[in-house]
Amino acid sequence: MVRQVRQRIGDESFTISIKIRIHPEARKTVDYCQQLEKAGVSFISIHGRTEKQRSQPVTIETIRLVKDIVRIPVVANGDMFNLADIKNVTEKTNVDGVMCARGMLENPALFAGFQYTPLQCIKDWVEISLSLGTPFTCFHHHLMYMLEHIHTKAEKRVFNTLASTSAVLDYLRDSHLL
């Protein structure tokens, strides 16, 4: 597929990236990344868990092994929720970059150095979402992540059952979060 994209684009300087998960056998992950490199991929993002792993820690060693062997940039992904996590991963793997998913959902201010989502970020998300007409499921879903470290378990249960934008706004106002 990478070769086909590369041929159709026709511009060798055009960046083509791919994101993969590690294989349970590190050697198979390395072999696959080498094949991708030969096919013309510009960089590889590697999630440090297998497809079946969910809550286990990422396998940093496999990411490091790939980074040591391929000549293209490698981006690490998985289990980065604050700047200390990012520093740990980059120091242990020597990767060229990081990619955060859940970490950014839980704390969009992560790269500004905040440990948890600041209230102003929540207020900004509400304002932006309302001004753009963000669908409720997206609006609510992102707030569930942002409030992860603010809410108690009981508060999470209540918040997660809210079914409308107006109910969420009332909840946030009543909780003094807006």
Secondary structure as the mmCIF struct_conf table of DSSP 4:
data_model
#
loop_
_struct_conf.conf_type_id
_struct_conf.id
_struct_conf.beg_label_comp_id
_struct_conf.beg_label_asym_id
_struct_conf.beg_label_seq_id
_struct_conf.end_label_comp_id
_struct_conf.end_label_asym_id
_struct_conf.end_label_seq_id
HELX_RH_AL_P HELX_RH_AL_P1 VAL A 2 ILE A 9
TURN_TY1_P TURN_TY1_P1 GLU A 12 SER A 13
BEND BEND1 PHE A 14 PHE A 14
STRN STRN1 SER A 17 ARG A 21
BEND BEND2 PRO A 24 GLU A 25
HELX_RH_AL_P HELX_RH_AL_P2 ALA A 26 ALA A 39
TURN_TY1_P TURN_TY1_P2 GLY A 40 GLY A 40
BEND BEND3 SER A 42 SER A 42
STRN STRN2 PHE A 43 HIS A 47
BEND BEND4 GLY A 48 ARG A 49
TURN_TY1_P TURN_TY1_P3 GLU A 51 LYS A 52
BEND BEND5 ARG A 54 GLN A 56
HELX_LH_PP_P HELX_LH_PP_P1 PRO A 57 VAL A 58
HELX_RH_AL_P HELX_RH_AL_P3 ILE A 60 ILE A 69
BEND BEND6 ARG A 71 ILE A 72
STRN STRN3 VAL A 74 ASN A 77
BEND BEND7 GLY A 78 ASP A 79
BEND BEND8 ASN A 82 ASN A 82
HELX_RH_AL_P HELX_RH_AL_P4 LEU A 83 THR A 93
BEND BEND9 ASP A 96 ASP A 96
STRN STRN4 GLY A 97 MET A 99
BEND BEND10 ALA A 101 ALA A 101
HELX_RH_AL_P HELX_RH_AL_P5 ARG A 102 GLU A 106
TURN_TY1_P TURN_TY1_P4 PRO A 108 ALA A 109
HELX_RH_3T_P HELX_RH_3T_P1 LEU A 110 ALA A 112
TURN_TY1_P TURN_TY1_P5 GLY A 113 GLY A 113
BEND BEND11 GLN A 115 TYR A 116
HELX_RH_AL_P HELX_RH_AL_P6 LEU A 119 LEU A 132
TURN_TY1_P TURN_TY1_P6 GLY A 133 GLY A 133
HELX_RH_AL_P HELX_RH_AL_P7 PHE A 136 MET A 146
TURN_TY1_P TURN_TY1_P7 LEU A 147 ILE A 150
BEND BEND12 HIS A 151 HIS A 151
HELX_RH_AL_P HELX_RH_AL_P8 LYS A 153 ASN A 160
TURN_TY1_P TURN_TY1_P8 THR A 161 THR A 161
BEND BEND13 SER A 164 SER A 164
HELX_RH_AL_P HELX_RH_AL_P9 THR A 165 ASP A 174
TURN_TY1_P TURN_TY1_P9 SER A 175 HIS A 176
#
